[in-house]
């Protein structure tokens, strides 16, 4: 939802909440897709190389 034009913070918050309620539920994360904290960590990043 684009609320850039609304300056009142409370009004914008209310509209966003309504939009969030109306929105269809998001799909579950596919199995095997790691979230941020579960991703493999890199011990030392080599300069100029891809990290993962």
C-alpha positions as CSV (number, residue, x, y, z in Angstrom):
1,X,0.0,0.0,0.0
2,X,1.4,3.4,-1.0
3,X,0.9,5.9,1.9
4,X,3.4,8.5,0.9
5,X,0.9,11.3,0.4
6,X,-0.6,10.9,3.9
7,X,1.3,13.0,6.5
8,X,-0.6,12.1,9.7
9,X,1.2,9.2,11.3
10,X,-1.8,7.7,13.1
11,X,-3.9,7.8,9.9
12,X,-1.2,6.1,7.9
13,X,-0.8,3.4,10.5
14,X,-4.5,2.8,10.5
15,X,-4.7,2.4,6.7
16,X,-1.7,0.1,6.7
17,X,-3.3,-2.1,9.4
18,X,-6.5,-2.3,7.4
19,X,-4.6,-3.2,4.2
20,X,-2.6,-5.8,6.0
21,X,-5.8,-7.4,7.3
22,X,-7.3,-7.4,3.8
23,X,-4.2,-8.9,2.1
24,X,-4.2,-12.6,1.4
25,X,-2.1,-14.7,3.7
26,X,1.5,-15.1,2.6
27,X,2.7,-18.6,1.5
28,X,4.8,-20.6,3.9
29,X,8.5,-20.6,3.3
30,X,9.5,-23.6,1.2
31,X,11.4,-26.3,3.0
32,X,15.1,-26.2,2.5
33,X,15.2,-22.4,2.2
34,X,17.2,-21.1,5.1
35,X,16.3,-18.0,7.0
36,X,18.8,-15.4,7.9
37,X,20.1,-16.8,11.1
38,X,20.1,-20.4,9.8
39,X,22.2,-19.6,6.7
40,X,25.7,-21.0,6.5
41,X,28.2,-18.4,7.9
42,X,31.4,-17.6,6.1
43,X,34.6,-17.7,8.2
44,X,36.6,-15.1,6.2
45,X,35.5,-13.4,3.0
46,X,38.0,-13.5,0.3
47,X,38.4,-10.1,-1.5
48,X,36.8,-9.9,-4.9
49,X,35.1,-13.3,-4.6
50,X,31.4,-14.3,-4.2
51,X,30.7,-14.9,-0.6
52,X,28.3,-17.9,-1.0
